[in-house]
Amino acid sequence: MSKPKSQADKHLSKIMIQGYMDLHQKASNGAFCVWIAINVPSEIFAGFDNMVYAVPESHAAMCAGKGIGADMCEKAENIGYSMDLCSYARIDIGNSTDNGKDSPTFGLPKPDLLISNNNNCALLAKWFDVHHRQWDVPHFIMDIPFCYTPQQAKDHAYIVSQIKDLIGYMEKLSGQKFDINGFKDAVQNSWNGIVQWKRFLNTAKNKPSPITAFDSFVHMAPFLTLRGTQALKTHFKLLADEADRKLENQQYPVPNEKYRLFWDNIAPWHQLRKMSRRLAELDANIVGASYTSCMGTVEGSFDLHVWDNDDPFDYIARTMNAYMCPHGMTLRHASMKKAIDEFSVDGVIFASNRSCKPYSITQLDQKKRCSVPAVMIEVDHADVRKYSEESTFIRLETLLERIKS
């Protein structure tokens, strides 16, 4: 039996449904529509009067969570795309073959502009190029330098120059004038939301924890689709307040919490409910994840990067490398080690992700350097055909035995 929905769960469903309805309605009424990769700074669109954006990766994750990811992957495979291609890309390309016929959101409105980047993975540029050729839509690629050390001044300036070039390009394509005040307000809104998000995540430092990483996986969605809006802060504050109340009322998702785990990689969208339930039966709780901890941070740390309400270009450029993929192993290890200590983690699950090779490439070495017992499992974040529940739990139960001993 599934647990009843909390107020935050209900609110999430409401704002996500409303968000996709607004996206379709505004696009159909003539708004300039942009498709973006997840780390493109969507706050800049608030500087334009009539512009909307869609996030194919977020839509693909939703499809996987609804249990239709594999079916959409097969649509792309049936027209010649390899099963080895990222499942997000296959879901999105499959979705575009029939105008979102099976999508829970009726697909995404056709874009006027595509914006990808290469800091999460170079595949994004190739993936968005599929749509560029399919619809003859302009494609702007942001080139974000990889970080073996904290971001250098020359790289920061390079990113700022690209953001400004992108704004000029959008002005030309859309015929709209950019207003920096709208951009600045949107950055403030995002910052306010991330402050509440960190407050929510930090409740997991308590033992037992009032939340699981699965809660953060589900509720991170507005950060991708509602960045720059006051609705982001409203939802994340509701989420954090709810976690605080659970602490006060001693309501814990894993009441007999014996094993505190940390997850490294993208969420296994097709397994959230099953994995959460089975782990709880083993008195194990995944209390944190690198995937959700890095929002609003800088490389080598999961700590919040401070917004000083000054230069939005500076803040956005500084946090463009927030996600784990563009970090070298030393930076990844530093952030992971601190999280293990602060959240009293007993063991780490390194999810070797068949779709996300940039996230997975250093995990074997990371596992060797881990300060607590760790295990490597195999999963694909959106294609259930590449996952074995039983072999995964054999490995997870072995990890718990190691921790116990």
C-alpha positions as CSV (number, residue, x, y, z in Angstrom):
1,M,0.0,0.0,0.0
2,S,1.4,3.4,-1.0
3,K,1.7,6.1,1.7
4,P,-0.9,9.0,1.6
5,K,0.3,12.1,-0.2
6,S,1.6,14.9,2.0
7,Q,0.7,18.6,1.5
8,A,4.1,19.1,-0.3
9,D,3.4,16.1,-2.6
10,K,-0.1,17.5,-3.5
11,H,1.4,20.9,-4.0
12,L,4.1,19.5,-6.3
13,S,1.5,17.7,-8.5
14,K,-0.5,21.0,-8.7
15,I,2.4,23.2,-9.7
16,M,3.9,20.7,-12.2
17,I,0.6,20.2,-13.9
18,Q,-0.1,23.9,-14.0
19,G,3.4,24.6,-15.2
20,Y,3.1,22.4,-18.2
21,M,-0.4,23.7,-19.0
22,D,0.9,27.3,-18.9
23,L,3.8,26.3,-21.1
24,H,1.5,24.9,-23.8
25,Q,-1.0,27.7,-23.5
26,K,1.6,30.5,-23.7
27,A,3.5,28.9,-26.6
28,S,0.3,28.4,-28.5
29,N,-0.5,32.1,-28.0
30,G,2.7,33.2,-29.6
31,A,5.3,33.2,-26.7
32,F,8.9,32.6,-27.9
33,C,9.6,29.0,-26.8
34,V,13.1,27.8,-25.8
35,W,14.2,24.2,-25.1
36,I,17.2,24.1,-22.7
37,A,19.5,21.6,-21.1
38,I,19.2,21.5,-17.3
39,N,22.2,23.7,-16.5
40,V,21.3,26.5,-18.8
41,P,20.5,29.5,-16.6
42,S,16.8,29.8,-17.2
43,E,16.6,33.0,-15.1
44,I,17.6,35.0,-18.2
45,F,14.3,34.3,-19.8
46,A,12.6,36.4,-17.1
47,G,14.3,39.4,-18.7
48,F,12.0,39.0,-21.7
49,D,8.3,39.9,-21.9
50,N,7.0,36.9,-23.7
51,M,9.3,33.9,-23.5
52,V,8.8,30.4,-22.1
53,Y,11.2,27.5,-21.7
54,A,10.9,23.7,-21.6
55,V,13.4,21.1,-20.2
56,P,13.5,17.9,-22.2
57,E,15.6,16.1,-19.5
58,S,13.0,16.9,-16.9
59,H,10.2,15.7,-19.1
60,A,12.1,12.5,-19.8
61,A,12.5,11.9,-16.1
62,M,8.8,12.4,-15.6
63,C,8.1,9.8,-18.4
64,A,10.4,7.3,-16.7
65,G,8.8,7.9,-13.4
66,K,5.4,7.3,-14.9
67,G,6.6,3.9,-16.3
68,I,6.6,4.8,-20.0
69,G,10.3,5.5,-20.4
70,A,11.2,2.2,-22.0
71,D,8.3,2.5,-24.5
72,M,9.5,5.9,-25.6
73,C,13.1,4.7,-25.8
74,E,11.9,2.0,-28.2
75,K,10.3,4.6,-30.5
76,A,13.8,6.2,-31.0
77,E,15.4,2.7,-31.4
78,N,12.8,1.8,-34.1
79,I,14.0,4.7,-36.2
80,G,17.7,3.7,-35.8
81,Y,19.0,5.2,-32.6
82,S,21.2,2.9,-30.5
83,M,20.1,1.4,-27.2
84,D,23.5,2.6,-25.9
85,L,22.4,6.2,-26.3
86,C,21.4,8.1,-23.1
87,S,17.8,7.1,-22.2
88,Y,16.9,10.7,-21.6
89,A,17.8,11.4,-25.2
90,R,16.0,8.3,-26.5
91,I,12.8,9.3,-24.6
92,D,12.9,12.8,-25.9
93,I,13.7,11.8,-29.5
94,G,11.0,9.1,-29.3
95,N,8.6,11.6,-27.9
96,S,9.2,13.9,-30.9
97,T,8.4,11.2,-33.4
98,D,4.7,11.4,-32.8
99,N,4.3,14.8,-31.2
100,G,4.1,13.5,-27.6
101,K,1.2,11.2,-28.2
102,D,2.0,9.1,-25.1
103,S,3.5,11.8,-23.0
104,P,1.8,12.6,-19.6
105,T,2.2,16.3,-20.6
106,F,1.1,16.0,-24.2
107,G,4.8,16.4,-25.1
108,L,6.5,19.8,-25.3
109,P,5.6,22.7,-27.6
110,K,7.8,23.1,-30.7
111,P,10.8,25.3,-29.9
112,D,11.9,28.5,-31.5
113,L,15.4,28.1,-30.1
114,L,17.5,25.2,-28.7
115,I,20.1,25.9,-26.0
116,S,22.5,23.1,-24.9
117,N,25.8,23.0,-23.0
118,N,28.7,20.6,-22.6
119,N,29.3,20.8,-18.9
120,N,27.1,17.9,-18.0
121,C,27.9,15.9,-21.1
122,A,28.9,16.5,-24.7
123,L,26.0,14.3,-25.8
124,L,23.6,17.2,-25.1
125,A,24.9,19.2,-28.0
126,K,24.5,16.2,-30.4
127,W,21.1,15.4,-29.0
128,F,19.8,18.9,-29.5
129,D,21.3,18.9,-32.9
130,V,18.8,16.1,-33.8
131,H,16.0,18.6,-33.2
132,H,18.0,21.4,-35.0
133,R,18.0,19.2,-38.1
134,Q,14.5,17.9,-37.6
135,W,12.8,21.3,-37.4
136,D,15.5,23.7,-38.8
137,V,15.5,25.5,-35.4
138,P,18.5,27.6,-34.3
139,H,20.8,25.9,-31.8
140,F,23.0,27.8,-29.3
141,I,25.7,25.7,-27.5
142,M,27.2,27.0,-24.3
143,D,30.8,25.9,-23.8
144,I,31.6,25.5,-20.1
145,P,35.2,24.6,-19.1
146,F,35.8,21.4,-17.0
147,C,37.0,22.0,-13.4
148,Y,39.9,20.1,-12.1
149,T,40.4,22.9,-9.6
150,P,37.9,25.6,-8.5
151,Q,36.7,27.8,-11.3
152,Q,39.4,30.1,-12.7
153,A,38.8,33.8,-13.3
154,K,39.4,33.4,-17.1
155,D,36.8,30.7,-17.3
156,H,34.4,32.7,-15.3
157,A,34.8,35.7,-17.6
158,Y,34.4,33.3,-20.6
159,I,31.1,32.0,-19.2
160,V,29.8,35.6,-18.6
161,S,30.6,36.5,-22.2
162,Q,28.7,33.6,-23.5
163,I,25.6,34.4,-21.4
164,K,25.7,38.0,-22.8
165,D,26.1,36.6,-26.3
166,L,23.1,34.4,-25.8
167,I,21.0,37.3,-24.6
168,G,21.9,39.3,-27.7
169,Y,21.1,36.3,-29.9
170,M,17.7,35.9,-28.2
171,E,16.9,39.6,-28.6
172,K,17.6,39.2,-32.3
173,L,15.6,36.0,-32.8
174,S,12.6,37.0,-30.6
175,G,12.4,40.7,-31.4
176,Q,12.1,41.4,-27.7
177,K,14.3,43.7,-25.6
178,F,16.2,42.2,-22.6
179,D,15.5,43.8,-19.1
180,I,18.3,43.1,-16.7
181,N,16.0,43.9,-13.7
182,G,13.8,41.0,-14.6
183,F,16.9,38.8,-14.8
184,K,18.1,40.0,-11.4
185,D,14.7,39.5,-9.8
186,A,14.7,35.9,-11.2
187,V,18.1,35.2,-9.7
188,Q,16.9,36.4,-6.4
189,N,13.9,34.2,-6.6
190,S,16.0,31.2,-7.4
191,W,18.4,32.0,-4.6
192,N,15.5,32.3,-2.1
193,G,14.2,28.9,-3.3
194,I,17.6,27.2,-3.0
195,V,18.0,28.5,0.6
196,Q,14.8,26.7,1.5
197,W,15.9,23.6,-0.5
198,K,19.1,23.4,1.6
199,R,17.1,23.8,4.8
200,F,15.0,20.8,3.6
201,L,18.0,18.7,2.8
202,N,19.7,19.5,6.1
203,T,16.9,18.0,8.1
204,A,18.4,14.7,7.1
205,K,21.3,15.3,9.5
206,N,19.0,14.2,12.3
207,K,18.9,10.6,13.3
208,P,16.4,9.2,12.4
209,S,16.0,11.4,9.3
210,P,12.5,12.8,8.6
211,I,13.2,12.5,4.9
212,T,14.8,10.2,2.3
213,A,16.8,11.0,-0.8
214,F,13.8,9.8,-2.7
215,D,11.9,12.8,-1.4
216,S,14.5,15.1,-2.8
217,F,14.6,13.2,-6.1
218,V,10.9,13.8,-6.6
219,H,10.8,17.4,-5.3
220,M,13.8,18.7,-7.2
221,A,11.6,19.0,-10.4
222,P,10.5,22.6,-9.8
223,F,14.2,23.6,-9.7
224,L,14.4,22.6,-13.4
225,T,11.0,23.9,-14.6
226,L,10.3,26.9,-12.3
227,R,13.7,28.5,-11.7
228,G,13.5,32.2,-11.4
229,T,9.9,32.2,-10.0
230,Q,8.5,32.9,-6.6
231,A,6.7,29.6,-6.9
232,L,10.1,27.9,-6.4
233,K,10.6,29.4,-3.0
234,T,6.9,28.8,-2.0
235,H,7.2,25.1,-2.8
236,F,10.6,24.5,-1.2
237,K,9.6,26.4,1.9
238,L,6.5,24.2,2.2
239,L,8.7,21.2,1.8
240,A,11.2,22.3,4.5
241,D,8.4,23.3,6.9
242,E,6.9,19.9,6.4
243,A,10.2,18.2,7.2
244,D,10.5,20.2,10.4
245,R,7.0,19.2,11.5
246,K,7.9,15.6,10.9
247,L,10.9,16.0,13.2
248,E,8.7,17.6,15.9
249,N,6.1,14.9,15.6
250,Q,8.7,12.1,15.3
251,Q,7.4,10.9,12.0
252,Y,10.2,9.1,10.2
253,P,10.1,7.3,6.8
254,V,12.4,4.6,8.3
255,P,11.4,4.5,12.0
256,N,14.0,1.9,12.9
257,E,16.8,3.6,10.9
258,K,20.0,1.5,11.4
259,Y,21.8,2.2,8.2
260,R,22.3,5.7,6.8
261,L,23.3,5.7,3.1
262,F,24.4,8.2,0.4
263,W,23.6,7.9,-3.3
264,D,25.9,9.0,-6.1
265,N,24.4,9.5,-9.6
266,I,21.1,10.4,-11.2
267,A,17.9,9.1,-9.5
268,P,16.6,5.7,-10.7
269,W,13.3,7.2,-11.8
270,H,11.6,3.9,-12.6
271,Q,12.5,2.5,-9.1
272,L,11.8,5.3,-6.6
273,R,8.9,3.7,-4.9
274,K,10.1,0.1,-5.0
275,M,13.6,0.9,-3.9
276,S,12.5,3.2,-1.1
277,R,10.1,0.5,0.3
278,R,12.6,-2.3,0.1
279,L,15.3,-0.3,1.8
280,A,12.9,0.8,4.5
281,E,12.1,-2.9,5.2
282,L,15.8,-3.4,5.8
283,D,15.9,-0.4,8.2
284,A,18.1,1.5,5.7
285,N,17.6,5.1,4.5
286,I,19.4,6.9,1.7
287,V,19.6,10.2,3.5
288,G,21.4,12.2,0.8
289,A,22.5,12.2,-2.8
290,S,25.2,14.1,-4.8
291,Y,22.6,14.6,-7.5
292,T,20.3,16.8,-5.3
293,S,23.0,18.2,-3.0
294,C,24.8,20.1,-5.7
295,M,22.0,22.6,-6.6
296,G,23.2,26.2,-5.9
297,T,26.7,25.2,-5.0
298,V,30.2,25.5,-6.5
299,E,32.6,22.7,-7.4
300,G,34.1,20.7,-4.6
301,S,31.4,21.6,-2.1
302,F,27.7,20.9,-1.3
303,D,27.5,24.2,0.7
304,L,25.3,26.9,-0.6
305,H,27.0,29.6,-2.7
306,V,26.0,33.0,-1.4
307,W,24.1,35.5,-3.7
308,D,25.0,39.0,-2.6
309,N,22.1,40.6,-4.6
310,D,24.6,42.4,-6.8
311,D,25.7,41.1,-10.2
312,P,23.4,38.3,-11.6
313,F,25.9,37.5,-14.3
314,D,28.6,36.9,-11.8
315,Y,26.4,34.6,-9.7
316,I,25.1,32.6,-12.6
317,A,28.5,32.1,-14.1
318,R,30.0,31.1,-10.8
319,T,27.3,28.4,-10.3
320,M,27.3,27.1,-13.9
321,N,29.5,24.2,-12.7
322,A,27.2,23.2,-9.8
323,Y,26.5,19.7,-11.1
324,M,28.9,16.9,-10.5
325,C,29.7,15.9,-14.1
326,P,32.1,18.8,-14.9
327,H,34.2,18.1,-11.7
328,G,37.5,16.3,-11.5
329,M,37.9,13.4,-9.0
330,T,39.5,15.4,-6.3
331,L,36.6,17.9,-6.3
332,R,34.1,15.2,-6.2
333,H,35.8,13.4,-3.4
334,A,36.0,16.6,-1.3
335,S,32.3,17.3,-1.5
336,M,31.4,13.6,-0.9
337,K,33.7,13.3,2.1
338,K,32.2,16.3,3.8
339,A,28.7,15.0,3.2
340,I,29.6,11.6,4.7
341,D,30.8,13.3,7.9
342,E,28.0,15.9,8.2
343,F,25.2,13.4,7.6
344,S,26.7,10.6,9.6
345,V,26.7,8.3,6.6
346,D,27.4,4.6,7.1
347,G,27.8,3.6,3.5
348,V,27.7,4.9,-0.1
349,I,25.8,3.5,-3.1
350,F,27.7,4.3,-6.3
351,A,25.1,3.8,-9.1
352,S,27.0,3.0,-12.2
353,N,24.6,4.6,-14.8
354,R,24.6,3.1,-18.2
355,S,23.2,6.2,-19.7
356,C,25.2,8.8,-17.8
357,K,28.8,8.0,-18.5
358,P,30.3,11.4,-17.4
359,Y,28.7,10.9,-14.0
360,S,29.9,7.3,-13.7
361,I,33.4,7.5,-15.1
362,T,35.3,8.1,-11.8
363,Q,33.1,6.0,-9.5
364,L,35.4,3.0,-9.3
365,D,38.2,5.3,-8.1
366,Q,35.8,7.2,-5.9
367,K,34.7,3.9,-4.3
368,K,38.4,3.0,-3.5
369,R,38.9,6.4,-1.8
370,C,35.6,6.3,0.2
371,S,35.9,6.6,3.9
372,V,33.0,4.3,4.6
373,P,31.9,0.9,3.1
374,A,30.6,1.4,-0.4
375,V,29.0,-0.7,-3.2
376,M,28.7,-0.4,-6.9
377,I,25.3,-1.2,-8.5
378,E,24.3,-1.0,-12.2
379,V,21.3,1.0,-13.2
380,D,19.9,3.2,-16.0
381,H,18.1,6.3,-14.8
382,A,15.3,6.1,-17.2
383,D,15.3,2.7,-19.0
384,V,14.0,-0.1,-16.8
385,R,15.2,-2.7,-19.3
386,K,18.8,-2.1,-18.1
387,Y,18.1,-2.8,-14.4
388,S,17.8,-5.9,-12.3
389,E,16.1,-5.4,-9.0
390,E,17.2,-8.7,-7.5
391,S,20.9,-8.5,-8.3
392,T,20.8,-4.9,-7.1
393,F,19.4,-5.8,-3.7
394,I,21.8,-8.7,-3.3
395,R,24.6,-6.1,-3.5
396,L,22.8,-3.6,-1.3
397,E,22.1,-6.3,1.4
398,T,25.8,-7.2,1.2
399,L,26.7,-3.6,1.9
400,L,24.4,-3.5,4.9
401,E,26.1,-6.7,6.2
402,R,29.5,-5.1,5.8
403,I,28.3,-2.0,7.7
404,K,26.8,-4.2,10.5
405,S,30.0,-6.2,10.9
